[in-house]
């Protein structure tokens, strides 16, 4: 009986849009078609693909530029003349820059952080866009001729590596996402053609077998040898071994479970304690950039988009909404957990990861973050975030306007500014002040009478936390004082990190986190 054709078996062109339609069962067929045109020899014998020569033959020009601040975007192929936002690492800003069609932009960090294999994968990814998607964009340009909408180039995002767009959604955006899905899956198949890759893998295994009767077969060794031979990433090799039908063989190797831990045994969307959240943020700047620039806050153990759709506040604490709990992939950073196992090339498999080791008794696990395991949907417009953060941090626009006037008035002191805020909160009596800040009652009168302008960082920070002020206002108050916040050194670094990611905490909850981090509690030396 003839097998029924499914969407996974389709290899066709959309007659209206010019978009390639390619099912997952036909990916190797397209890779073969591409190589038949540009490098037939790679289909005849195993070889590292001459990527630079192929791009040259295709008439493409490669230019290195920084494409994102959070290492999500690594490449872009200009299918039409267009502007691309280039990131300036010195100013921290993006600058729209014009490029000609046929230009391939690649972020130099793709190689320096993730290795040569990552760069080669990105270059072939972009070459595939030029080969298969140029007609689609040319047709789109004609259709949009009388419209003001600009056609922005497809960006090679790490966060789309494992993303599969919804089927049956007939929008331009979704059609483009499918073109990107194809490129992500085709690039490793072009770099490691099915038959030649499988032949080389079996050759290596035969070599190991010939080395002696007591040979211990190792996945780690096989993956490293194949990665070095084809000049590809180790992760691509891991998946390719499975895709070409060798899993039954390699699963018998002694270290299979350890080496494939990342793929087979990880947990997604793991909840973090507040301390784990702070520690994993501090361990790597990439995650820090994702949280600050894409606007995430910590709630219910997750870093979640700062949007009232996903986060609600109750008694000074943040909680996920029912909608967020049902849609974690759309609103939460994916922190993954896996067993901590060691083998010769463990460090290579963790290149580019944010890692926090978690030890419970004899059990060691890793909490990890990587852009490629994130959803491309994770982004929040600046205006949405600002509205939400203001709501969380006891924001009062009229109060802030008046406070800014006081802070900018050279005749007004720090105490004058604090007393203004205290009166607004009806902290009219020392007991209430002490309850909210943990600071000795005597400070209430001293602030009221303008006698505490030399207060320490500990005292001022305790007052700011007690008032549930946001980082921005806290910084302005510190600028008015004799104290300066050090964003890169504890305890200030931890104070700021908590304020940024866990806004609106009460002093008790704030101090609870400080205690677990081994940092002196606010107000702890000056309580009554």
C-alpha positions as CSV (number, residue, x, y, z in Angstrom):
1,X,0.0,0.0,0.0
2,X,1.4,3.4,-1.0
3,X,2.2,5.7,1.9
4,X,0.0,8.7,2.2
5,X,1.7,12.0,1.4
6,X,1.9,14.4,4.4
7,X,3.0,18.0,4.7
8,X,6.4,16.7,5.9
9,X,6.9,15.2,2.4
10,X,6.3,18.4,0.4
11,X,9.1,20.0,-1.7
12,X,7.4,22.7,-3.8
13,X,7.2,26.4,-4.5
14,X,4.2,28.6,-3.5
15,X,3.0,29.8,-6.9
16,X,1.6,33.1,-5.5
17,X,4.4,34.2,-3.2
18,X,7.4,32.3,-4.5
19,X,8.2,30.9,-1.1
20,X,9.8,27.5,-0.8
21,X,7.6,24.9,0.8
22,X,9.8,22.2,2.4
23,X,8.7,19.4,4.7
24,X,11.0,17.9,7.3
25,X,11.3,14.7,5.3
26,X,12.7,16.5,2.3
27,X,15.4,18.6,4.0
28,X,18.2,16.3,2.9
29,X,16.8,16.4,-0.7
30,X,17.1,20.2,-0.8
31,X,20.6,20.0,0.8
32,X,21.6,17.6,-2.0
33,X,20.1,20.0,-4.6
34,X,22.1,22.9,-3.2
35,X,25.4,20.9,-3.1
36,X,24.8,19.5,-6.6
37,X,24.9,23.1,-7.8
38,X,27.7,24.5,-5.7
39,X,29.9,21.6,-4.5
40,X,29.2,18.2,-6.1
41,X,32.4,16.7,-4.6
42,X,30.9,17.0,-1.1
43,X,28.3,14.5,-2.2
44,X,30.9,12.1,-3.5
45,X,33.4,12.0,-0.6
46,X,33.4,13.2,3.0
47,X,35.1,16.6,3.2
48,X,35.0,19.9,5.1
49,X,32.8,22.1,3.0
50,X,34.7,25.0,1.3
51,X,32.3,27.6,2.7
52,X,34.2,30.7,1.6
53,X,34.5,29.4,-2.0
54,X,30.8,28.7,-2.2
55,X,29.9,32.2,-1.0
56,X,32.3,33.6,-3.5
57,X,30.8,31.5,-6.4
58,X,27.4,32.7,-5.3
59,X,28.5,36.3,-5.7
60,X,28.1,37.1,-2.0
61,X,30.2,39.6,0.0
62,X,30.8,38.9,3.7
63,X,31.1,41.8,6.2
64,X,31.6,41.6,9.9
65,X,29.4,43.8,12.1
66,X,27.9,43.5,15.6
67,X,24.2,42.7,15.1
68,X,22.8,42.5,18.7
69,X,23.6,43.3,22.3
70,X,22.4,40.0,23.7
71,X,24.1,37.6,21.2
72,X,20.7,36.5,19.7
73,X,21.4,37.7,16.1
74,X,24.5,36.3,14.5
75,X,23.8,36.7,10.8
76,X,21.8,38.4,8.0
77,X,21.8,38.1,4.2
78,X,20.6,41.1,2.3
79,X,18.2,39.7,-0.4
80,X,17.4,43.3,-1.4
81,X,19.0,46.6,-0.8
82,X,18.0,47.5,2.7
83,X,18.9,49.0,6.1
84,X,20.0,46.9,9.0
85,X,20.3,48.0,12.7
86,X,24.0,47.6,13.6
87,X,24.9,47.5,17.3
88,X,27.7,49.9,18.6
89,X,29.3,48.1,21.5
90,X,30.9,51.3,22.7
91,X,27.8,53.4,22.9
92,X,25.3,50.6,23.5
93,X,23.1,51.9,20.8
94,X,21.8,50.7,17.4
95,X,22.5,52.6,14.2
96,X,20.4,52.0,11.0
97,X,22.9,51.3,8.2
98,X,22.4,50.7,4.5
99,X,23.7,47.6,2.7
100,X,23.5,46.3,-0.9
101,X,21.8,43.1,-1.9
102,X,24.2,40.2,-1.8
103,X,25.9,41.3,1.4
104,X,26.1,38.7,4.2
105,X,26.5,40.3,7.6
106,X,28.0,38.1,10.3
107,X,28.6,39.0,14.0
108,X,32.3,38.3,14.8
109,X,31.2,37.0,18.2
110,X,29.7,34.0,16.5
111,X,33.2,32.6,16.1
112,X,35.0,34.0,19.1
113,X,32.4,32.8,21.6
114,X,31.1,29.6,19.9
115,X,33.9,28.5,17.6
116,X,34.6,28.3,13.9
117,X,31.9,25.7,13.4
118,X,29.2,28.2,14.5
119,X,30.5,30.8,12.1
120,X,30.5,28.4,9.2
121,X,27.0,27.3,10.0
122,X,25.9,30.9,10.0
123,X,27.5,31.6,6.7
124,X,25.9,28.6,5.0
125,X,22.6,29.6,6.7
126,X,22.7,33.0,5.0
127,X,23.9,31.5,1.7
128,X,20.8,29.3,1.7
129,X,18.6,32.3,2.2
130,X,20.1,33.9,-0.9
131,X,19.6,30.7,-2.9
132,X,16.0,29.8,-1.9
133,X,14.4,33.1,-0.7
134,X,15.6,35.8,-3.1
135,X,12.7,35.3,-5.5
136,X,10.2,35.4,-2.6
137,X,11.5,38.8,-1.5
138,X,11.6,40.2,-5.0
139,X,7.9,39.3,-5.5
140,X,7.2,40.8,-2.1
141,X,8.9,44.0,-3.1
142,X,6.7,44.3,-6.2
143,X,3.6,43.6,-4.2
144,X,4.6,46.3,-1.6
145,X,5.6,48.8,-4.2
146,X,2.8,51.3,-3.3
147,X,3.0,50.6,0.4
148,X,5.0,52.5,3.0
149,X,6.0,49.3,4.8
150,X,9.7,48.5,4.6
151,X,10.9,44.9,3.9
152,X,13.3,44.2,6.7
153,X,15.9,41.4,6.1
154,X,15.6,38.0,7.8
155,X,17.9,37.9,10.8
156,X,19.5,34.7,11.8
157,X,18.5,34.5,15.5
158,X,19.8,31.9,17.9
159,X,16.3,32.0,19.6
160,X,14.8,30.5,16.4
161,X,17.2,27.5,16.2
162,X,14.6,25.1,17.6
163,X,11.5,27.1,17.0
164,X,8.8,25.7,14.8
165,X,6.2,28.2,13.5
166,X,2.5,27.3,13.7
167,X,1.1,25.5,10.6
168,X,-1.9,26.9,8.8
169,X,-1.3,30.5,9.8
170,X,-1.3,32.4,6.5
171,X,0.4,35.6,7.3
172,X,3.6,37.1,5.8
173,X,5.3,37.0,9.2
174,X,4.6,33.3,9.6
175,X,5.7,32.5,6.1
176,X,9.0,34.3,6.7
177,X,9.4,32.3,10.0
178,X,9.0,29.1,7.9
179,X,11.8,30.3,5.6
180,X,14.0,30.8,8.7
181,X,13.0,27.4,10.0
182,X,14.2,25.8,6.8
183,X,17.5,27.6,6.9
184,X,18.2,26.6,10.5
185,X,17.6,22.9,9.6
186,X,19.3,22.9,6.2
187,X,22.6,24.4,7.2
188,X,23.9,21.4,9.1
189,X,22.7,19.1,6.4
190,X,24.6,21.0,3.8
191,X,27.8,21.1,6.0
192,X,27.4,17.4,6.8
193,X,25.6,15.7,3.8
194,X,23.7,12.6,4.9
195,X,25.5,9.8,3.1
196,X,29.0,11.2,3.3
197,X,28.6,12.1,7.0
198,X,27.3,8.6,7.8
199,X,30.1,7.0,5.9
200,X,32.7,9.1,7.8
201,X,31.1,8.3,11.1
202,X,31.2,4.6,10.4
203,X,34.8,4.9,9.2
204,X,35.8,6.4,12.5
205,X,34.0,3.7,14.4
206,X,35.9,1.0,12.4
207,X,39.2,2.8,13.2
208,X,38.4,2.6,16.9
209,X,37.5,-1.1,16.6
210,X,40.8,-1.8,14.8
211,X,42.8,-0.3,17.7
212,X,42.4,-3.3,19.9
213,X,40.0,-5.8,21.6
214,X,39.6,-3.8,24.7
215,X,38.5,-0.6,22.9
216,X,36.0,1.5,24.8
217,X,33.8,3.2,22.3
218,X,33.2,6.8,23.1
219,X,30.5,9.2,21.8
220,X,32.6,12.1,23.0
221,X,35.5,11.0,20.9
222,X,33.4,10.3,17.8
223,X,31.6,13.7,18.1
224,X,34.9,15.5,18.5
225,X,36.5,13.7,15.5
226,X,33.5,14.4,13.3
227,X,33.3,18.0,14.5
228,X,37.0,18.5,13.7
229,X,36.8,16.8,10.3
230,X,33.7,18.7,9.0
231,X,34.5,21.9,11.0
232,X,31.1,22.1,12.6
233,X,29.8,22.5,16.1
234,X,29.6,19.5,18.4
235,X,25.9,20.1,19.0
236,X,25.2,19.9,15.2
237,X,27.2,16.6,15.1
238,X,25.2,15.2,18.0
239,X,21.9,15.8,16.2
240,X,23.3,14.7,12.8
241,X,24.3,11.3,14.2
242,X,20.7,10.7,15.2
243,X,19.2,12.2,11.9
244,X,21.3,9.8,9.7
245,X,20.1,6.7,11.7
246,X,23.1,5.9,13.9
247,X,21.5,6.3,17.3
248,X,21.1,2.6,17.7
249,X,24.9,2.2,17.3
250,X,26.1,5.1,19.4
251,X,23.6,4.5,22.2
252,X,25.6,1.4,23.0
253,X,28.7,3.5,23.7
254,X,29.8,3.8,27.3
255,X,29.4,7.5,27.6
256,X,26.2,8.0,25.4
257,X,24.0,9.0,28.3
258,X,26.5,11.5,29.6
259,X,27.3,13.1,26.3
260,X,23.6,13.3,25.2
261,X,22.4,14.5,28.6
262,X,21.9,18.0,27.1
263,X,19.5,16.6,24.5
264,X,17.8,13.7,26.2
265,X,17.6,14.4,29.9
266,X,17.3,18.1,30.4
267,X,14.3,19.8,32.1
268,X,13.0,23.0,30.5
269,X,11.5,26.1,32.3
270,X,13.0,25.2,35.7
271,X,11.9,27.4,38.6
272,X,14.7,29.2,40.5
273,X,14.9,30.3,44.1
274,X,15.6,34.1,44.4
275,X,19.2,33.4,45.3
276,X,19.7,31.1,42.3
277,X,18.1,33.8,40.1
278,X,20.6,36.4,41.3
279,X,23.6,34.1,41.0
280,X,22.8,33.0,37.5
281,X,22.3,36.6,36.4
282,X,25.7,37.6,37.9
283,X,27.5,34.7,36.3
284,X,27.2,36.0,32.7
285,X,26.6,39.2,30.8
286,X,24.5,37.6,28.1
287,X,21.7,36.7,30.4
288,X,22.0,40.1,32.1
289,X,21.4,41.8,28.7
290,X,18.4,39.6,27.9
291,X,16.8,40.5,31.2
292,X,17.4,44.2,31.2
293,X,17.0,44.9,27.5
294,X,14.0,42.6,26.9
295,X,12.4,43.7,30.2
296,X,12.0,40.7,32.5
297,X,11.2,40.6,36.2
298,X,11.4,37.7,38.6
299,X,8.1,36.2,39.7
300,X,7.2,32.7,41.0
301,X,10.6,31.4,40.3
302,X,10.8,32.6,36.7
303,X,12.2,35.6,34.7
304,X,8.9,36.7,33.0
305,X,8.2,39.6,30.6
306,X,7.2,42.7,32.5
307,X,3.6,42.8,31.3
308,X,0.4,42.9,33.2
309,X,-0.8,40.0,31.0
310,X,1.8,37.8,32.6
311,X,2.6,39.3,36.1
312,X,0.4,40.4,38.9
313,X,1.3,41.9,42.3
314,X,-0.1,41.0,45.6
315,X,1.1,42.2,49.0
316,X,4.3,43.5,47.5
317,X,5.1,40.2,45.8
318,X,5.0,39.3,42.1
319,X,3.1,36.2,40.8
320,X,2.5,34.7,37.4
321,X,-1.0,35.2,36.0
322,X,-3.0,32.1,34.9
323,X,-2.3,33.1,31.3
324,X,1.5,33.1,31.9
325,X,1.4,29.7,33.6
326,X,-0.3,28.2,30.5
327,X,2.1,29.9,28.1
328,X,5.5,29.8,29.7
329,X,7.3,29.6,26.3
330,X,5.8,32.9,25.3
331,X,6.7,34.9,28.3
332,X,9.4,33.2,30.4
333,X,13.1,32.8,29.9
334,X,13.9,29.1,29.6
335,X,16.3,28.1,32.3
336,X,17.2,24.5,31.8
337,X,18.4,21.9,34.3
338,X,20.6,18.8,33.5
339,X,22.8,16.4,35.4
340,X,26.3,17.7,35.8
341,X,28.4,15.0,34.1
342,X,32.0,15.3,33.0
343,X,33.8,13.9,30.0
344,X,36.9,15.1,28.1
345,X,35.1,17.8,26.1
346,X,32.4,18.9,28.5
347,X,33.8,22.4,28.4
348,X,33.3,22.6,24.7
349,X,29.7,21.5,24.9
350,X,29.1,24.3,27.4
351,X,30.7,27.1,25.3
352,X,28.4,30.1,25.2
353,X,26.2,28.9,28.0
354,X,25.4,30.7,31.2
355,X,25.9,28.1,33.8
356,X,25.2,27.8,37.6
357,X,26.1,24.6,39.4
358,X,23.5,23.4,41.8
359,X,24.6,20.9,44.5
360,X,22.1,19.1,46.7
361,X,23.9,16.4,48.8
362,X,25.6,14.0,46.4
363,X,23.5,15.2,43.4
364,X,25.1,17.8,41.2
365,X,23.1,19.5,38.5
366,X,23.6,22.4,36.1
367,X,21.2,25.3,35.6
368,X,21.8,26.7,32.1
369,X,20.8,29.5,29.8
370,X,21.4,29.8,26.1
371,X,19.8,32.0,23.5
372,X,19.1,29.1,21.2
373,X,16.7,27.5,23.6
374,X,14.6,30.7,24.0
375,X,11.5,31.6,22.1
376,X,11.8,34.3,19.5
377,X,8.5,35.7,20.9
378,X,10.3,36.9,24.0
379,X,10.4,40.6,23.7
380,X,8.5,43.5,25.3
381,X,8.0,47.0,23.8
382,X,9.7,49.7,25.9
383,X,6.4,51.5,26.5
384,X,4.7,48.4,27.8
385,X,7.5,47.7,30.2
386,X,7.7,51.3,31.5
387,X,3.9,51.3,32.2
388,X,4.3,48.0,34.1
389,X,7.4,48.9,36.1
390,X,5.8,52.2,37.2
391,X,2.8,50.2,38.4
392,X,5.0,47.8,40.4
393,X,7.2,50.3,42.1
394,X,4.5,52.3,43.8
395,X,4.8,54.8,40.9
396,X,3.1,58.2,41.3
397,X,3.7,60.6,38.4
398,X,2.8,63.7,40.3
399,X,5.1,62.6,43.2
400,X,8.0,62.0,40.8
401,X,7.6,65.4,39.1
402,X,7.7,67.1,42.4
403,X,10.6,65.0,43.7
404,X,12.7,65.7,40.6
405,X,12.2,69.4,41.3
406,X,13.4,69.0,44.9
407,X,16.4,66.9,43.8
408,X,17.4,69.5,41.3
409,X,17.0,72.4,43.7
410,X,20.5,73.2,45.3
411,X,18.7,74.7,48.3
412,X,17.0,71.4,49.1
413,X,18.7,68.6,51.0
414,X,18.5,64.9,51.0
415,X,16.4,65.0,54.1
416,X,14.0,67.5,52.5
417,X,13.5,65.0,49.6
418,X,13.0,62.0,51.9
419,X,10.6,63.8,54.2
420,X,8.5,64.7,51.1
421,X,8.3,61.0,50.2
422,X,7.6,60.0,53.8
423,X,4.7,62.5,54.2
424,X,3.2,61.1,51.0
425,X,3.3,57.6,52.5
426,X,1.9,58.9,55.8
427,X,5.0,57.9,57.7
428,X,4.1,60.6,60.2
429,X,5.3,58.7,63.3
430,X,8.5,57.0,64.2
431,X,6.9,53.6,64.8
432,X,5.6,53.5,61.2
433,X,9.0,54.5,59.9
434,X,10.7,51.8,61.9
435,X,8.2,49.2,60.8
436,X,8.8,49.9,57.1
437,X,12.5,50.5,57.0
438,X,14.0,48.6,60.0
439,X,15.9,51.8,60.8
440,X,16.0,53.2,64.4
441,X,13.0,55.5,65.3
442,X,15.4,58.4,66.0
443,X,16.1,58.7,62.3
444,X,12.5,59.8,61.8
445,X,13.0,63.0,63.7
446,X,16.4,63.6,62.4
447,X,15.2,63.4,58.8
448,X,12.2,65.6,59.6
449,X,14.5,68.2,61.2
450,X,17.1,68.0,58.3
451,X,19.8,66.5,60.6
452,X,20.6,63.2,58.8
453,X,22.1,64.3,55.5
454,X,25.2,62.3,56.2
455,X,23.4,58.9,56.5
456,X,25.2,55.8,55.3
457,X,24.5,53.7,52.2
458,X,22.8,51.1,54.4
459,X,20.4,53.5,55.9
460,X,19.5,55.2,52.7
461,X,19.0,51.9,50.8
462,X,16.8,50.6,53.6
463,X,14.6,53.7,53.3
464,X,14.4,53.3,49.5
465,X,13.5,49.6,49.7
466,X,10.9,50.4,52.4
467,X,9.4,52.9,50.1
468,X,9.4,50.4,47.3
469,X,11.2,52.8,45.0
470,X,12.5,51.8,41.6
471,X,16.2,51.7,40.8
472,X,16.0,54.9,38.8
473,X,14.6,57.0,41.7
474,X,16.9,55.3,44.1
475,X,19.9,56.3,42.0
476,X,18.7,59.9,42.0
477,X,18.4,60.0,45.8
478,X,21.9,58.5,46.1
479,X,23.2,61.2,43.7
480,X,21.8,63.8,46.2
481,X,23.6,62.1,49.1
482,X,27.2,61.7,50.0
483,X,27.1,58.1,48.9
484,X,27.7,56.6,45.5
485,X,26.3,53.3,44.3
486,X,28.8,50.9,42.8
487,X,27.0,48.8,40.2
488,X,29.9,46.3,39.9
489,X,30.7,45.6,43.5
490,X,28.8,44.1,46.4
491,X,26.7,44.8,48.3
492,X,25.5,47.6,46.0
493,X,25.5,45.2,43.0
494,X,23.2,42.8,44.7
495,X,20.9,45.7,45.9
496,X,20.5,46.9,42.4
497,X,20.0,43.5,40.9
498,X,17.2,42.7,43.3
499,X,15.5,46.1,42.7
500,X,15.8,45.6,38.9
501,X,14.5,42.0,38.7
502,X,12.3,41.8,41.8
503,X,10.6,45.2,42.0
504,X,8.2,46.0,44.9
505,X,9.6,43.7,47.5
506,X,9.0,44.5,51.1
507,X,12.1,45.1,53.3
508,X,11.6,41.7,55.0
509,X,11.6,39.9,51.7
510,X,14.5,42.0,50.4
511,X,16.5,41.1,53.5
512,X,15.6,37.5,53.2
513,X,17.4,37.4,49.9
514,X,20.4,39.3,51.2
515,X,20.7,36.8,54.0
516,X,20.8,33.9,51.6
517,X,23.4,35.7,49.5
518,X,25.6,36.1,52.6
519,X,25.1,39.9,52.6
520,X,24.4,42.0,55.6
521,X,20.7,42.8,55.9
522,X,19.6,46.4,55.5
523,X,19.0,48.2,58.7
524,X,20.5,45.3,60.6
525,X,22.9,47.5,62.6
526,X,20.5,50.2,63.4
527,X,17.3,48.6,64.4
528,X,15.7,49.6,67.7
